[in-house]
Amino acid sequence: MMAAQPLLTLLLLVLLVGCEAESPLLRIGTAAPAFTLNRLDGVTSHFPEQYANQVVAIRFWADWCPSCRSEMTALEPVYRQYHDRGLVILAVNVLQPAETVRPFVTQLGISYDVLLDTQGEVTRQYQVMALPVTYIIDRKGIIRTRILGESTPEVFTKEITGLL
């Protein structure tokens, strides 16, 4: 049954994206779509207003994604190094309940915010079709980079340092 979960989630992602045929394409250099999601700790996050004048990496992930796990762990030291300079990482979990997400995040020991997209609305808004994917948003709320697949700390650092 466990092997069916990734396939089911991928199918849901494809269906969710397919339902939004009229949504505009996200492009580098355009404003990042606004959203409101609950964090894993129960606090509501409002993007972009809550993160004004910060560089925000919006990462989409799920616990069944092997490269999501390794990337989340690898980016933790980068987050700690640059957080005081204005880096925020919003790790948006795709279509999983808090009961699944909480032990996974606890095991990884990450300190950046984890958001729950249990209905897939933000995933659809950001046109996510595979995991992981990361959008890097500058201090003015403009999409500057999209990283498809697993990012290394070196690539991630290179993309954010010019924006900090």
C-alpha positions in Angstrom: 0.0 0.0 0.0 2.9 2.4 0.8 4.1 2.3 -2.8 0.7 3.4 -4.1 0.9 6.7 -2.2 3.5 8.3 -4.4 1.6 7.2 -7.5 -1.7 8.5 -6.1 -0.2 11.8 -5.1 1.4 12.2 -8.6 -2.0 11.5 -10.2 -3.7 14.0 -7.9 -1.0 16.6 -8.9 -1.6 16.0 -12.6 -5.4 16.3 -12.1 -5.1 19.4 -10.0 -2.9 21.1 -12.6 -5.2 20.0 -15.4 -8.2 21.6 -13.7 -6.5 25.0 -13.9 -6.1 25.2 -17.7 -6.9 28.9 -17.7 -4.3 29.9 -15.1 -1.5 32.2 -16.3 1.9 30.7 -16.6 4.3 31.6 -13.9 7.3 33.3 -15.4 10.6 34.4 -14.1 10.4 38.2 -13.5 6.7 38.2 -12.6 5.0 38.6 -9.2 4.8 35.4 -7.1 1.1 34.4 -6.5 -0.2 35.3 -3.0 -1.4 32.5 -0.7 -2.5 31.7 2.8 -1.6 28.4 4.4 -1.4 26.9 7.9 2.0 26.1 9.2 2.7 22.8 10.8 2.6 24.5 14.2 -0.9 25.7 13.5 -0.1 29.4 12.8 -1.4 30.9 9.6 1.1 32.2 7.1 0.3 34.9 4.5 2.5 35.2 1.5 3.8 37.8 0.4 2.7 40.3 3.0 4.2 38.5 6.0 7.5 38.2 4.2 8.0 41.7 2.9 11.6 42.6 2.2 12.9 39.1 2.6 14.2 36.6 0.0 11.8 33.6 0.1 12.4 30.1 -1.2 9.1 28.3 -1.7 9.8 24.6 -1.8 7.1 22.0 -2.7 7.7 18.5 -1.3 6.2 15.3 0.1 7.5 12.7 2.5 7.5 9.9 -0.1 9.9 11.8 -2.3 13.5 10.6 -1.7 15.2 13.7 -3.2 12.9 15.9 -1.1 14.2 14.3 2.1 17.9 14.7 1.2 17.4 18.3 -0.2 15.5 19.4 3.0 18.4 18.2 5.1 21.0 19.6 2.9 19.4 23.1 2.8 19.1 23.4 6.6 22.7 24.7 7.1 22.3 27.2 4.2 19.1 28.4 5.8 20.8 28.8 9.2 23.7 30.7 7.6 21.6 33.2 5.7 18.5 33.5 7.8 19.8 36.6 9.6 20.4 38.2 6.2 16.8 37.9 5.2 16.4 34.3 3.8 13.1 32.5 4.5 12.3 29.0 3.4 8.7 28.0 3.2 8.5 24.2 2.8 5.1 23.6 1.3 4.0 20.0 1.9 1.8 18.8 -0.9 -1.5 17.0 -0.1 -0.5 15.3 3.1 -2.1 15.6 6.6 -0.2 17.1 9.6 -0.1 13.6 11.2 2.0 12.4 8.3 4.2 15.5 8.0 5.0 16.2 11.7 7.1 13.0 12.4 8.9 13.3 9.1 9.9 16.9 9.8 10.8 16.1 13.4 13.1 13.3 12.2 14.9 15.7 9.8 15.4 18.4 12.4 14.7 21.3 10.1 14.1 24.7 11.5 12.5 26.6 8.6 8.7 26.9 8.3 6.7 23.9 7.0 3.3 24.8 5.5 0.5 22.4 4.7 -1.2 22.5 1.3 -3.7 19.8 2.2 -6.1 20.8 -0.6 -3.5 21.4 -3.3 -4.6 24.9 -4.0 -1.1 26.5 -3.7 0.5 23.6 -5.6 -2.0 24.2 -8.4 -1.4 28.0 -8.3 2.4 27.4 -8.6 1.8 24.9 -11.4 3.8 22.1 -9.6 3.9 18.9 -11.7 6.8 17.1 -10.0 8.6 17.1 -6.7 10.7 18.7 -5.5 10.4 22.2 -7.0 11.6 25.5 -5.5 10.7 29.0 -6.4 13.1 31.8 -5.3 11.3 35.1 -4.7 13.2 38.4 -4.3 12.6 41.0 -1.7 10.0 42.7 -3.9 8.0 39.5 -4.4 9.2 38.8 -7.9 10.0 35.2 -9.0 13.7 35.1 -9.8 14.4 31.4 -10.2 12.7 28.1 -10.4 14.7 25.0 -9.5 13.2 21.8 -10.8 14.2 18.6 -9.0 16.7 18.3 -6.2 18.9 21.3 -5.5 22.4 21.1 -3.9 23.4 23.6 -1.2 25.9 25.0 -3.7 23.3 25.7 -6.4 20.8 27.0 -3.9 23.4 29.3 -2.3 24.4 30.7 -5.7 20.8 31.5 -6.5 20.1 33.3 -3.2 23.3 35.2 -2.4 22.8 37.8 -5.1 19.3 38.6 -3.8 20.3 38.9 -0.1 
